Amino acid sequence: MGPAQAMAHCAATMEMAVGDNKPPRMFVGRLIGAAIKRLAIGNEEPLRRNAPTSKVLLIKDDRDMKEEQDRLCRLIDRFAAAGPAGCTRHPHTFFGRLTPEEWSVLMDKHLDHHLRQFGA
């Protein structure tokens, strides 16, 4: 995944958090999502590398870096400005139902994970 694809991937996850994108639950998430959620969200540790992701969040085509950067920034601003009321009630594709606080922690960790990936 190149930098523009990573931006697009992060934007797609933010679209999930605000309810614009509502992918179905992954089968494996239904089985172990709740247990993994506690490990991923319930501590200060960064997300682990090579964690599985939903196929709907994989970006394989080429993207324009500036467009994806602008899109991601708009979504982050929207997510932050809306506060808890702006979080989706739709279950996360892997973890299932998340509280607004859990969405916030997950989005922070996810963005941090990809920024670290590119040394930002």
C-alpha positions in Angstrom: 0.0 0.0 0.0 1.4 3.3 -1.1 0.9 6.6 0.8 -2.1 7.7 -1.3 -3.7 4.3 -0.9 -3.1 4.5 2.8 -4.8 7.9 2.9 -7.8 6.4 1.0 -7.9 3.5 3.4 -7.9 5.8 6.4 -10.6 7.9 4.9 -12.7 4.8 4.3 -12.4 3.8 7.9 -13.4 7.4 9.0 -16.4 7.0 6.7 -17.3 4.0 8.7 -17.0 5.9 12.0 -19.3 8.7 10.8 -21.8 6.3 9.2 -21.2 7.1 5.5 -19.9 3.6 4.8 -21.7 0.6 6.5 -19.9 -2.6 5.5 -21.3 -5.9 6.7 -19.7 -7.7 9.7 -16.9 -10.1 8.8 -17.6 -13.7 9.8 -14.3 -14.0 11.8 -15.3 -10.7 13.6 -18.5 -12.3 14.7 -16.5 -15.1 16.2 -13.6 -13.3 17.9 -14.2 -9.6 17.4 -15.3 -8.8 20.9 -12.3 -10.5 22.5 -9.9 -8.8 20.1 -11.6 -5.4 20.6 -10.6 -5.4 24.3 -7.0 -6.1 23.3 -6.9 -3.5 20.5 -8.9 -0.7 22.1 -8.6 -1.3 25.8 -5.0 -0.2 26.3 -2.5 2.4 25.3 -0.5 0.2 22.9 -0.4 1.0 19.2 -2.2 -1.3 16.8 -0.2 -4.3 15.7 1.2 -4.5 12.2 -0.4 -6.7 9.6 -3.8 -6.9 11.3 -6.5 -8.2 9.1 -8.8 -5.7 7.4 -12.2 -5.9 5.7 -11.9 -6.4 1.9 -14.1 -3.3 1.5 -11.4 -1.2 3.1 -8.5 -2.5 0.9 -7.5 0.1 -1.7 -5.8 -1.5 -4.7 -6.2 1.2 -7.4 -4.0 4.3 -7.8 -5.2 7.4 -5.9 -4.3 11.1 -6.0 -2.4 12.0 -2.9 -3.7 15.5 -2.5 -7.3 14.5 -3.1 -7.1 11.7 -0.5 -5.3 13.9 1.9 -8.0 16.6 1.6 -10.8 13.9 1.9 -9.2 12.4 5.0 -8.7 15.9 6.6 -12.4 16.8 6.0 -13.5 13.5 7.6 -11.3 13.9 10.6 -12.6 17.5 11.1 -16.2 16.3 10.7 -15.7 13.4 13.2 -14.1 15.7 15.8 -16.7 18.5 15.4 -19.7 16.1 15.7 -18.5 14.6 18.9 -20.2 11.5 20.3 -23.5 12.2 18.5 -21.7 12.0 15.2 -20.5 8.4 15.6 -22.3 5.7 13.8 -24.4 3.1 15.6 -23.7 0.6 12.8 -21.4 -2.1 14.1 -17.8 -2.1 13.1 -17.0 -4.7 10.4 -14.8 -6.7 12.8 -15.3 -5.5 16.4 -19.1 -5.2 16.3 -20.9 -2.5 18.3 -18.7 0.4 19.5 -19.4 3.2 21.8 -18.5 6.7 20.6 -15.5 6.6 23.0 -14.4 3.3 21.4 -14.8 4.7 17.9 -12.6 7.7 19.0 -9.9 5.5 20.4 -10.0 3.2 17.4 -9.8 6.0 14.9 -6.9 7.6 16.8 -5.0 4.3 16.9 -5.7 3.5 13.3 -4.5 6.8 12.0 -1.5 6.6 14.3 -0.8 3.1 13.0 -0.7 4.3 9.3 1.2 7.5 10.0 3.9 5.5 11.8 4.0 3.2 8.8 5.1 6.1 6.7 7.3 7.8 9.3 5.0 10.8 9.8 
